[in-house]
Amino acid sequence: MRVTFLGTGTSHGVPMIGCRCAVCRSDDPRDRRWRPSILVRFDDGTQLLVDTSTDLRAQALALGVDRVDAILYTHSHADHILGLDEVRRFNTLQGTPVPLYGDGRTLADLRRVFAYAFDSDTAPGGGIPQLRPFEVAGPFCLGPAGIVPVPIRHGGRTILGYRMGAFAYLTDCNGIPDGSVALAAGLDVLVLGALRHRPHPTHFTVAEAVAAAQRIGARRTFLTHMCHDLGHAATCAALPEGITLAFDGLTIDVG
């Protein structure tokens, strides 16, 4: 399995509009962060996209994404869904609708925000994404992959992370229930959200993410969904062994 980080930033992205802080002006390309998403490629060529970030078109062009066999949604906040319309290009390239997987609330929000794509009275055509939604109610399979939904807390809302073999993606969280820690046992790679150092009501701080990562005990942990408070080099230098920041374009192989 190979995982590519398409975006590792928070909802504003980095640099932020109108900001002149050191990270927003940084020359380090690892400090430039699109909105959060990953692409997972399996050994048989199946490619799964996790979330359709606001920056999906730019991500696909820059990182050579030309096929998406299915999309997994963590939740329905704008930075995770508003690239959905770009899926119509994959429809054209592949000649098929693209399946979408998410919890009931996320699918309901997608149907509301993108009503034109789900309305049965809308005539199909090149300007309308062709989609097949499926509600996630437990573990399921996509191609060669067994997918295990991992419930996590995002403020007052329960959203989904996903485990695929020895890999798990848990972004946008500020709490991991005991049962979900058990679902993440024995990982090679964990990806975990870590917004900044200062407390936030719906996201882990770096310190909280490190504590959660150590509790889960994956061999390697990559932090994502970072805001402009976190410079890549300085933050990585202060992290414990086995934990580091991800960055846009990073590709990792999972054992």
BAMARLO-258821 format. One record per atom (N, C-alpha, C): z negated, x, y. Coordinates in steps of 0.001 Angstrom, whole numbers, plus 500000, padded with zeros to 6 digits. Layout:
% BAMARLO-258821
ZXY ...
% end
This chain:
% BAMARLO-258821
500000500844498806 500000500000500000 500000500879501243 500803500510502218 500856501237503485 500578500277504633 499688500666505529 499291499828506662 499705500516507956 500408499788508816 500788500288510139 500087499463511210 499421500145512123 498776499468513252 499827499210514332 500191497953514506 501157497594515545 500502497545516919 499238497159516947 498493497111518203 497013497225517929 496306497929518806 494867498170518609 494051497816519852 494650497122520795 493966496822522049 493316495457522052 492595495197523109 491976493905523315 492985492948523950 492518491768524352 493434490727524819 494191491120526085 493636492009526902 494332492471528110 495338493571527807 495195494235526664 495968495438526408 495455496587527267 495915497797526935 495561498992527698 496839499790527935 497185500138529177 496409499919530397 496353498449530807 495304498109531537 495162496779532092 495916496685533405 496444495520533690 497137495290534959 496199495594536121 496646496430537046 495906496690538272 494716497601538137 494526498227536976 493361499096536783 493755500557536950 492871501334537597 493125502763537818 492055503625537160 491406503111536132 490378503902535449 491022505056534682 490189505973534200 490703507168533534 491497506837532274 491055505853531510 491769505512530278 493092504824530600 493095503946531583 494349503268531947 495372504243532530 494909505358533086 495828506368533630 496027507550532688 495491507455531474 495505508571530540 496921508968530120 497121510271529910 498386510775529377 498397510784527841 497263510498527214 497176510482525764 497824509191525248 498908509276524468 499562508048523994 498653507177523144 497595507744522578 496662506954521774 495802506032522633 495827506231523947 495105505353524857 495965504183525351 497195504077524890 498056502937525239 498018501960524068 497505500769524332 497211499831523247 497845498470523489 498739498097522569 499234496727522547 498171495814521959 498428494508522051 497492493526521496 497445493637519965 496341493213519331 496040493633517959 496886492959516883 497370493787515957 498144493313514811 498357494478513861 498569494172512576 498950495191511612 500102494681510760 500838495615510157 501858495311509162 501453495995507865 501434495234506779 501065495763505463 502301495754504574 502654496913504033 503807497027503148 503329497406501754 503747496625500761 503372496879499378 504457497689498677 504123498198497502 505017499122496808 506350498486496432 506386497142496290 507645496480495946 508475496135497169 508006496534498369 508736496273499612 508290495048500366 507440494205499773 506927493032500473 506172493460501730 506428492799502845 505769493136504113 505049491911504670 503756492069504925 502925491019505498 502509491412506904 502655490494507825 502207490682509201 500883489959509368 499897490633509943 498634489970510248 498588489715511745 498709488433512103 498757487929513476 500097488252514157 500493487354515041 501705487554515843 501257487798517282 500998489042517599 500416489354518906 501397489057520033 500850488967521220 501660488742522412 502748489798522567 502543490976521997 503478492095522136 504391492267520925 504560491226520103 505268491395518838 506676491957519009 507435491479519967 508805491972520121 508816493470520402 507992493916521340 507942495336521677 507456496160520486 506475495643519769 505959496350518597 507044496516517532 507765495432517257 508800495480516219 509916496452516594 510314496457517854 511367497367518293 510904498820518227 509694499083518688 509205500456518743 508916501026517359 508470500168516437 507992500657515143 508909500271513986 510074499728514306 511092499485513290 510775498367512320 510103497331512784 509797496195511906 511010495265511881 511655495160510729 512845494308510638 512747493280509516 511562493170508921 511358492155507879 509898491728507874 509667490421507766 508325489865507625 508391488786506556 507760489034505417 507804488079504309 506774486971504449 505696487211505165 504675486189505401 503772486681506524 503087485728507160 502162486047508251 500791485489507899 499769486334508008 498384485917507862 497760485831509248 497092484732509543 496426484576510833 494916484698510673 494320485505511542 492866485620511567 492245484457512334 492857484088513458 492392482979514274 493440482712515342 493158481744516220 494206481237517102 494021481584518575 493307482648518896 493246483072520289 494597483633520728 494855483564522022 496193483823522542 496754485176522127 495920486221522156 496428487557521847 496826487714520385 496469486741519557 496782486814518124 497901485875517694 498319484956518582 499332483969518161 500555483881519060 500479484361520291 501526483993521250 502842484736521069 502931485607520068 504229486173519703 504942485375518631 504423484202518283 504986483438517172 506469483123517356 506896482860518567 508300482508518775 509251483629518349 508767484882518360 509618486006517948 509989485938516466 509293485103515707 509571484996514272 510984484480514013 511563483775514974 512919483260514752 513923484376514512 513674485577515038 514580486685514755 514495487093513287 513300487066512716 513162487374511293 513805486282510442 513747485020510910 514473483957510219 515953484289510118 516527484755511226 517954485080511247 518262486258510328 517439487296510393 517685488483509578 517545488196508084 516595487333507731 516278487099506330 516925485845505759 517317484920506635 517931483686506189 516970482705505547 515673482843505834 514673481962505232 513582481640506247 512868480524506060 511650480288506844 510597481347506500 509655481544507408 508566482492507172 507277481705506917 506606481960505795 505330481289505529 504224481797506454 503367480880506892 502206481194507722 500949480791506955 499931481642506990 498670481358506315 497522481479507310 496648480476507334 495490480515508209 494528479395507854 493365479401508475 492432478307508210 492907477045508927 492234475920508644 492688474643509177 492721474595510683 491710475145511331 491680475117512803 492824475936513389 493079477091512818 494154477934513337 495503477249513190 495771476654512034 497051475971511843 497181474775512780 496082474056513008 496131472934513945 496447473415515354 495853474534515757 496135475087517076 497579475552517187 498114476155516134 499514476574516153 500438475370516308 500140474295515606 500966473087515714 500904472489517118 499765472636517776 499630472106519131 500329472990520150 500077474298520093 500631475223521081 502145475366520926 502604475370519669 504027475537519389 504584474255518770 504304473122519433 504681471818518868 506169471746518553 507009472356519396 508458472288519185 508881472902517858 508099473872517339 508454474542516092 508013473757514860 507094472789515045 506566472032513915 506974470568513952 507589470128515045 507983468730515203 509156468421514290 508978467459513400 510047467124512450 511260466530513133 511104466058514388 512238465494515116 513050466555515838 512544467829515870 513278468901516523 514396469385515613 515616469377516129 516751469827515318 516624471318515047 516808471746513793 516729473182513496 517866473938514147 517607475190514489 518640476011515104 518100477371515429 518946478231515982 518567479605516251 517452479755517258 517221478719518099 516175478827519104 514825478324518656 514705477888517412 513456477318516908 512985478126515710 511759478662515740 511255479365514560 511200478437513344 511584478961512200 511519478205510947 510286478681510177 509309477792510031 507983478177509559 507527477260508428 506708477809507526 506101477020506466 504601477300506453 503785476404507025 502340476667507092 501614476325505795 500627477174505441 499784476951504276 498341477203504682 497470476240504382 496059476412504740 495360477301503729 494594478254504230 493820479159503378 492494478489503039 492275478269501745 491038477646501295 490310478503500273 490852479692499983 490257480592499007 491255481695498706 490965482544497739 491896483624497394 493253483085496971 494309483854497259 495666483447496901 496502484710496726 497729484533496267 498622485671496020 499857485570496887 500326486725497357 501605486840498064 502347488016497460 503452487750496779 504152488836496118 503214489521495150 503081490854495260 502213491582494332 500755491571494754 500444490941495860 499130491123496483 498207489942496224 496977490255495798 495920489271495811 495232489318497167 495188488185497849 494616488110499196 493283487377499118 492225488017499610 490899487400499625 490486487160501068 490343485902501508 489838485649502861 488378486051502978 488044486688504096 486680487172504327 486163486526505618 485306485521505543 484805484865506753 483933485809507590 484189485837508888 483398486630509819 483102485793511058 482120486226511838 481740485485513036 482401486078514269 482963485207515097 483574485600516368 482965484702517431 481837485133517992 481073484251518859 480513483100518031 480761481875518487 480276480710517767 481238480192516718 482292480903516465 483345480435515558 483441481330514327 483657480727513185 483964481499511982 485473481653511876 485933482897511775 487356483176511630 487543483941510316 488777484369510057 489073485024508799 489465486482508982 488852487338508186 489416488636507883 490091488520506535 490752489572506113 491450489535504827 491226490832504065 491016490686502752 490976491834501853 492213491807500961 492834492978500814 493983493153499935 493730494417499118 493337494253497878 493015495414497061 491853496193497651 492068497476497915 491012498345498442 491030498424499959 491685497458500611 491826497439502074 491303496125502617 490608496173503767 490175494947504442 490350495090505944 490748493990506577 491005493932508021 490087492877508614 489097493321509401 488107492432510001 488081492688511504 488973492051512214 489020492253513661 488270491123514362 488017491290515667 487429490229516494 486147489653515891 485183490493515592 483962489924515026 482717490481515699 481680489673515669 480361490140516111 479295489837515080 479747489505513862 478801489267512785 479525489141511455 478957489753510414 479531489678509068 478453489143508139 478619487920507641 477603487347506750 477433488180505476 476270488039504847 475987488808503640 477049488591502565 477486487338502408 478496487056501401 479804487759501673 480131487950502946 481362488644503302 481219490150503128 480013490670503341 479774492086503036 480034492332501555 479592491398500715 479834491532499274 481319491495498954 482075490662499673 483522490585499451 484224491886499831 483588492685500691 484197493932501161 483664495154500422 482991494963499302 482442496100498556 483554496928497919 483346498238497865 484249499115497137 485575499393497810 485629499351499120 486882499561499837 487228501042499973 488512501317499968 489005502623500403 489087502647501917 489670501583502508 489871501528503957 489359500197504504 488542500274505536 488079499123506302 488590499263507731 489148498175508271 489492498115509695 488568497089510331 487906497496511408 486839496695511993 486957496701513517 486770495541514134 486829495454515584 485642496123516252 485915496814517378 484853497471518166 485329497500519616 484863496580520428 485426496371521761 485111497480522752 483822497859522839 483371498793523886 481940499199523569 481312499962524452 479904500332524248 478948499259524751 479296498589525830 478420497560526403 478436496301525530 477305495572525475 477252494359524658 478271493312525107 478724492521524156 479672491441524412 479291490258523528 479441489025523997 478969487879523210 479795487559521971 481037488075521870 481880487688520736 482478488870519973 482137490090520370 482695491269519718 481610492308519449 481777493076518369 480920494217518121 481078495262519218 479972495899519601 480047497160520324 480431498258519329 480699499443519824 480988500561518919 479804500811517993 478596500838518559 477411501096517740 477224500011516678 477441498761517048 477312497673516080 478379497768514991 479587498133515378 480653498297514391 480352499437513432 479828500539513961 479456501667513101 478382501238512105 477387500493512578 476321500031511681 476889499108510607 477807498214510993 478420497312510011 479273498089509016 480011499082509506 480838499902508623 479973500652507614 478866501187508071 477977501919507161 477336500978506147 477083499754506548 476552498755505619 477577498412504536 478852498298504917 479903497976503952 480214499185503068 480256500374503663 480377501592502879 481768501951502418 482805501581503170 484167501986502816 484311503502502921 485252504052502171 485477505498502231 485962505923503613 486829505098504218 487329505372505564 487263504091506381 486852504203507635 486824503053508537 487599503392509803 488468502463510213 489229502594511451 488828501445512374 488468501786513598 488070500773514577 489281500337515387 489313499041515726 490450498477516452 489952497484517490 490879496875518216 490582495886519259 489695496507520341 490132497682520833 489360498406521850 489858498076523256 488932498006524198 489308497818525603 489431499176526290 489653499149527593 489900500393528334 488624501194528607 487485500721528133 486261501520528256 486263502720527307 487097502662526259 487022503658525189 488230504586525219 488040505803525712 489066506816525584 489125507302524150 490321507501523631 490457507808522202 489740509107521827 490078510188522482 489556511494522075 488042511557522213 487513511138523349 486072511230523579 485294510331522633 485815509125522379 485103508209521492 485106508726520057 486259509210519591 486339509722518219 485406510913518008 485265511749519040 484417512934518908 482954512578518680 482553511381519090 481155510976518962 480889510092517743 481910509800516958 481744508907515814 481316509673514568 480607509004513662 480207509661512408 481420509993511536 481214510898510611 482280511266509684 482739510039508893 484049509922508746 484618508805508007 484920507591508846 484565507618510124 484833506512511045 485595507063512240 486695506417512607 487496506878513734 488185505692514393 488698505877515589 489507504842516229 490905504862515644 491471503691515420 492896503587515126 493669503713516434 494980503809516336 495828503814517529 497170503195517176 497872502716518176 499146502055517958 500140502996517287 500770502539516221 501736503331515487 501154504110514337 499823504183514234 499192504885513127 499556504218511802 499962504997510820 500260504496509481 499348505196508488 498733504421507610 497834504971506618 498213504437505234 498032505264504222 498212504843502839 496848504523502255 496782503416501526 495528502970500946 495545503255499456 494481503887498965 494387504224497566 494146502987496710 
% end
